[in-house]
Amino acid sequence: MVQRQRIVIVGGSFGGINAACELRRQLGQQADITLISKESTFTFTPSLPWLVMGWRKPHSLQVPLVKPLKRRGIRFVHDNVDALDPEKYLISAGAGRFPYDMLLLATGAELDYAAVPGLGPETGHTQSIFNVAEAGKAHIALAEVLGRDRGRIVIGAAPGASCIGPAYELVMMIDTVLKRARKRHRFTLTYLTPEPFIGHFGIGGVGNSPRMVQDEFAFRSIEAVANARIVQAEPNRLILADGREYGFDFSLVIPAFLGSAFVRAVSGLANPKGFIPVTPGLASAKYPNIYAAGVAVAIPSPFPTTVPVGVPKTGHMTELMARAAAHNIAAEFRGRPMIDGLSLPSLCIADAGDTAFYMSADPFLPPRNKTIIRRGKWARYLKLLFERYYLARIRYRLPALAFGW
Ligand SMILES: Cc1cc2nc3c(=O)[nH]c(=O)nc-3n(C[C@H](O)[C@H](O)[C@H](O)COP(=O)(O)OP(=O)(O)OC[C@H]3O[C@@H](n4cnc5c(N)ncnc54)[C@H](O)[C@@H]3O)c2cc1C
């Protein structure tokens, strides 16, 4: 009898779910697939800025994972992985030990608030947006300030941040809301970023995004400070390395990322920040039966910047990586050719409240074969529709769209 391969996936988000489904599709009943995640629900993170604005309720952007995975024949374990022994092919979590033949890590990142004293919503003075709890807390704080007659709002990103897009979205959405309330002229809006210029996004820009974002911010009277190295957050002000200070009544700052603690603890698996260097096929450079996808993967920045800025790994890229990693795991079992999972295109829609920006870059780092950037209300509707479709796709097994999603 042929022994079924044991595949363990850690991560229940864009990377983990898509990898698990693709593996099931490619390997059928030849594999036992286990997905372990410390969260029992999938959250459509691109909608978290709408939660901060109060335009969404948490339940409308979450799907419990148990049923959709069970329907696909994937075993779901709701648990926190605390150790990995790559020599013994063993994952350990609170509920027990999980031996594997192949492991796929789609563990995203931990939020490195400690890198900047005073940062973060738990022990610091700034809000954040990386999960439903943080976004809900930020919403309460923002609503209070927007209810006032005047105020100072500072949105920003810490040195080394890579997921800067939501900061752009928020600062423009807040501008839209204030204009609608006819009190924009009594609020200051400031955007502090480690990027060398606005519209850089950690990838050197997308087409003419630097010029477009500069124009957009000028029209919206948003003060932008590039090369900003935030070194401290105090109750009502942010301090930069060069001594400049920005007072605020509401501030949300995107932190830098660290890889998952258990990944950081395995010698040689990850870089000093905890992200996993991979081959073009997405296997670990050190442990060939460990694959990685999404935010967990180390992609070095090709751009020298005065203040460190990370390369973003968007949801779209994460899904493409997850499918490529799944394909390559299946290909290894079957002795078939592998595919490149690193030279990927990326597609993203940034909402601005009254309009939106559609950006696609192929590949995601320049020089590129194709770049599209468009602005319009239609892009907002597309983002809205896409959220509905994506959540339904996870719930009801709808097919993936042809362009990768
Ligand atoms: C506010 C916001 C807005 C965004 N907007 C967009 C957008 O408009 N478009 C876009 O393309 N992308 C967007 N992104 C980026 C997108 O969310 C990420 O690319 C995507 O979430 C990455 O998926 P992932 O699976 O790699 O990691 P994550 O989504 O971070 O998921 C990691 C998973 O691993 C699990 N995990 C981690 N450690 C452990 C452990 N020790 N044990 C068990 N489980 C563990 C977690 O529970 C989670 O399920 C946005 C992100 C944010 C935060």
The ligand as an ORCA input file, in Angstrom:
! r2SCAN-3c Opt
* xyz 0 1
  C      -4.713     46.594      7.282
  C      -4.198     45.788      6.134
  C      -4.623     46.081      4.850
  C      -4.156     45.348      3.765
  N      -4.616     45.653      2.514
  C      -4.244     44.881      1.480
  C      -4.804     45.120      0.186
  O      -5.603     46.029     -0.002
  N      -4.415     44.298     -0.814
  C      -3.514     43.282     -0.630
  O      -3.202     42.562     -1.571
  N      -2.975     43.031      0.571
  C      -3.315     43.796      1.628
  N      -2.792     43.550      2.861
  C      -1.759     42.520      2.997
  C      -2.359     41.135      3.228
  O      -3.219     41.160      4.319
  C      -1.206     40.158      3.461
  O      -0.465     40.087      2.274
  C      -1.708     38.770      3.822
  O      -2.474     38.801      4.986
  C      -0.523     37.845      4.011
  O      -1.009     36.562      4.255
  P      -0.136     35.461      5.021
  O      -0.940     34.208      4.956
  O       1.244     35.458      4.493
  O       0.008     36.002      6.524
  P      -1.065     36.474      7.571
  O      -2.279     37.018      6.919
  O      -0.337     37.352      8.519
  O      -1.492     35.147      8.337
  C      -0.621     34.436      9.171
  C      -1.356     33.241      9.713
  O      -0.459     32.439     10.464
  C      -1.039     32.129     11.706
  N       0.080     31.953     12.676
  C       1.133     32.762     12.873
  N       1.941     32.264     13.814
  C       1.377     31.112     14.222
  C       1.721     30.126     15.200
  N       2.819     30.237     15.952
  N       0.904     29.090     15.371
  C      -0.235     28.942     14.637
  N      -0.608     29.844     13.696
  C       0.181     30.911     13.503
  C      -1.934     33.306     12.037
  O      -2.925     32.923     12.954
  C      -2.513     33.593     10.645
  O      -3.592     32.740     10.389
  C      -3.230     44.284      3.973
  C      -2.786     43.994      5.276
  C      -3.268     44.729      6.342
  C      -2.812     44.407      7.733
*
